[in-house]
Amino acid sequence: MSYLPANIDIGEDDRIFDIASLVAEREPDRYRLHTRHLNEMMVRVLQTIGFNVGFTRGAGQYLYDGAGVRYLDLLSGWGVFAIGRNHPVLREALTSVLAEDLPNLVQMDVPVLAGLLAERLLKHVPYLDKVFFTNSGSEAVESAIKFARCATGRAGIAYCDHAFHGLSYGALSLNGDPMFRDGFGTLLPGCCEVPFNNLAALEKALSTREIAAFIVEPIQGKGVNIPDDLYLRGAQALCRKYGTLFVADEVQTGLGRTGRFLAVEHWGVEPDMVLLAKALSGGHVPIGAVLVRKQIFEKVFNRMDRAVVHGSTFGKNDLAMAAGLATLEVIESERLIQNAARTGARLLEAFQGMARNYELVKAVRGKGLMIGVEFGAPRSLKLKAAWTLLETVGTGLFCQLITIPLFRDHKILAQVAGHANHTVKLLPTLGITDADCDWIERSFDAVIADSHRVPGAVWSLGKTLADHALKARAAR
Ligand SMILES: Cc1ncc(COP(=O)(O)O)c(C=O)c1O
């Protein structure tokens, strides 16, 4: 059917609103538009570190700049592209939702796609019963906070230092880095920080019996911090003992990232709530999900007049649900979890070799394709002097001496695992190949080797970055 009134006739040339032509035509304005209308500071960061190449295409694990140069993406959009960019199965699912003229967001109805996605997700997490869909990871965290408070009648939420659960107010109240919180005023009351990996501290907090939930990332994204083998099991036992709900934030670690469907499976725990987002979107349609026990869910949605007591307009929209279903289909049919486990183990071993060879590499941590390479103060005098100088200007600045040449000289996109952090993180698409692993290992080895030469190109770059940082500081 036509959406134009019968008396309006448009010429051939005007018939289509053509996004592709619009993008091509305005591509030269990309950075100017952002400087003018969006976040100028982001543009400045990209220019300073030389990441302003202007990517124009993405396919699988690769990005392409305007000149057609191929880059290997180890960020995968902060972890959303588990199945790779523009996967044909995902594309097909989204276009067929549009082609089917589905009613979508009727609100006073229950859509079949949401039911199917909930059913398929719960097959992977059989000890949980219900799913609540959101539009982002932060919104899943907000929902978990509300569900926990409502189900327990308690106000407190315990979270870990170095935690990252998102940046909306509830999630920010559970953020373990003051940098994110400074300047934003009063946060949610009753939130209590405990050191990660410390059961005694957790017990002290929970024994007040005021804590509704303990929320934890099984592997912390900021720093790629992996708990001791008994930590999560101990935490679960403490939660049960003190009537606190145990919530696993698997927004980053979930859906195969660590070589298991959920990272908690490595430690055999069964949380009361599991939070998913990022990868479930296929990288295209924002989505989050709270997988939760029936008893908790039914405390929130306990009467017909409370059927809409929590929710949001776009939750359960058809495109997001189709993206989730297509993502699970690809993860299962392409055996991406197995591939993440295998390639991750290979990379981890290679990096451990580098840690033995290079004194600047302090530690290597990871599970599956969530890997952190941590740098630290060297022993030899010349290197130590250069390191200390750079660290005085900015904690964690050294990592940019690794990520910048990786990008510029080896066409690998990677970043630091958090603010003021010494860990470079790898979070690639789960379908990377052995050839990609060769590319990663060769490139990191070359850049790390260069960073051990003082004076040398890497440390000249260090001086440039330090000058920039000092100038920026003086301008404040
Ligand atoms: C563990 C974790 N939880 C929550 C979030 C917030 O997700 P979103 O950015 O979709 O709001 C993130 C985002 O990086 C995350 O890593």
The ligand as a Tripos MOL2 file, in Angstrom:
@<TRIPOS>MOLECULE
LIG
   16    16     1     0     0
SMALL
NO_CHARGES

@<TRIPOS>ATOM
      1 C1         29.0370   -5.1390   33.1670 C.3       1 LIG1
      2 C2         28.2360   -4.0090   32.5850 C.ar      1 LIG1
      3 N1         27.0340   -3.7170   33.0960 N.ar      1 LIG1
      4 C3         26.2830   -2.7230   32.6110 C.ar      1 LIG1
      5 C4         26.7410   -1.9470   31.5580 C.ar      1 LIG1
      6 C5         25.8740   -0.8490   31.0320 C.3       1 LIG1
      7 O1         25.3490   -1.2030   29.8080 O.3       1 LIG1
      8 P1         24.8030   -0.0810   28.7920 P.3       1 LIG1
      9 O2         25.9810    0.6940   28.3310 O.co2     1 LIG1
     10 O3         24.1240   -0.8680   27.7140 O.co2     1 LIG1
     11 O4         23.8390    0.7530   29.5570 O.co2     1 LIG1
     12 C6         27.9820   -2.2110   31.0000 C.ar      1 LIG1
     13 C7         28.4750   -1.3960   29.8960 C.2       1 LIG1
     14 O5         29.6280   -1.3710   29.5490 O.2       1 LIG1
     15 C8         28.7570   -3.2660   31.5210 C.ar      1 LIG1
     16 O6         29.9510   -3.5620   31.0310 O.3       1 LIG1
@<TRIPOS>BOND
     1     1     2 1
     2     2     3 ar
     3     2    15 ar
     4     3     4 ar
     5     4     5 ar
     6     5     6 1
     7     5    12 ar
     8     6     7 1
     9     7     8 1
    10     8     9 2
    11     8    10 1
    12     8    11 1
    13    12    13 1
    14    12    15 ar
    15    13    14 2
    16    15    16 1
@<TRIPOS>SUBSTRUCTURE
     1 LIG1         1 GROUP 0 **** ****
